[in-house]
Amino acid sequence: MAIFLAEYRDHQGKRWCGPDIHANTWKEAQKVLQSLKESIIILGPLIERIDSETGERTVYPPPRGP
């Protein structure tokens, strides 16, 4: 099984790394991507990330209001 790399662009056109897609063929990878587009949802903002090796914490600012 191969790992296909994905990317996306934000509203300012900046490129970001997308999910790794595990698939046997390009066609299968495209199907997985389409499935992700139809099923992915926003859960909420990331407020903190903790490095599992160092314990270093990165706190992210809260989102701006509407």
SVG drawing of the C-alpha trace seen along z (x, -y; Angstrom):
<svg xmlns="http://www.w3.org/2000/svg" viewBox="-20 -39 32 41">
<polyline fill="none" stroke="black" stroke-width="0.4" points="0.0,0.0 1.3,-3.5 1.0,-6.7 -0.3,-9.6 0.4,-13.1 -2.3,-15.8 -2.4,-19.5 -4.9,-22.3 -4.9,-26.1 -6.4,-28.5 -8.4,-31.6 -5.2,-33.6 -3.7,-31.0 -1.2,-29.7 -0.4,-25.9 -0.8,-23.6 -0.1,-19.9 -3.2,-17.7 -3.8,-14.2 -1.7,-11.3 -3.9,-9.0 -3.2,-5.2 -4.3,-3.6 -3.1,-1.0 -3.7,-3.3 -4.2,-6.9 -7.8,-6.1 -8.3,-4.7 -6.6,-7.7 -9.0,-10.0 -12.0,-8.0 -10.6,-8.4 -10.1,-12.1 -13.7,-12.5 -14.9,-10.5 -13.0,-12.9 -14.6,-15.9 -18.0,-14.5 -17.5,-13.4 -15.0,-15.8 -16.4,-18.3 -15.0,-21.1 -15.1,-20.1 -13.7,-23.3 -10.5,-25.3 -7.2,-23.7 -6.3,-25.4 -3.1,-23.6 -0.7,-21.0 1.7,-19.0 4.8,-17.3 4.7,-13.7 8.5,-13.4 9.5,-16.7 6.3,-17.7 6.6,-21.2 3.3,-23.0 2.2,-25.3 -0.9,-27.4 -2.9,-28.8 -4.9,-32.0 -8.7,-31.7 -10.6,-32.3 -11.9,-35.8 -15.6,-36.5 -18.0,-36.7"/>
</svg>
